[in-house]
Amino acid sequence: MGLLVDGVWHDDWYDTESTGGRFERPETVFRRWIEPDGDFPAVTGRYHLYISLACPWAHRTLIVRKLKGLEPHIGLSVVHPTMGSGGWHFDGGYPEATDEPLYGLAFMHELYQKADPHYTGRVTVPVLWDCERETIVSNESADLVRMLNRAFNALPGVDDTLDLYPGALASEIDALNERIYHAVNNGVYKSGFATAQAVYEREVTALFNALDELEARLGEHRYLTGEAITEADWRLFTTLVRFDAVYVGHFKCNLRRIDDYPHLRGYLRDLYQQPGIAETVSLDHIKRHYYTSHPMINPTGIIPAGPVLDLDAPHGRGA
């Protein structure tokens, strides 16, 4: 996980020494919006989404693109799962990955350099690219989920009846997102990337306290806000589907597995079995990325054979 400094690539890891062993996720930089009368109108074929099938933040945008029926309107490119010394790279020869179709680029950081030759910051996915202005609209997954949910509703074939952020539930969704982001979505990284024992123990305890809360909540509701799936569910799902496969072992989040939580286990299966979702999940990309991209955690690069996950088993969450 390198970064650009004034447009120049540096293969530098996160600086946890200066933070006492804590992992601190940097803020995203490109946070512009698609709006009907703005600089970035909702137009078929104008935008291209760059993702990693391994990345939980990118995965949430892929899910909304699928659910809303945006495939004919927004192109898609998928990076190779291994993030090496050059960062995310393109390799259409690897299963489910693609070449870079617009400019023939080899690395994701070249796209950032094209958007801003003097960019300083991490090179992350997802990225929504404007093919007309040749720049990044946004690299903030939370914003992209909201944009994909509503901004393209007027285009043909888009499911404008599906609203993952209904106004009546907005405040509840926001509160859930805030809690889940800090303790769970980012909590697994704060545990896995910690370089001090006390920091790791604090973060992993906070993570499992939050999972215990969610288990109790899902004992009372089918989904996080009730009987309808919202963006909060998909934001949690992308962490849960990776949890037993990589976070338990690779990130030492091993107090319990998701499979040990009856309600979270059923909830995960329920979401996975929603129409179109299974095809957005690539356990090959997920496992290969985590176990080969962090040599400071897994220096041998060996990818474990397990665990065997039965996400198609009955979920018991209702019809």
Disulfide bonds with the S-S distance in Angstrom:
none
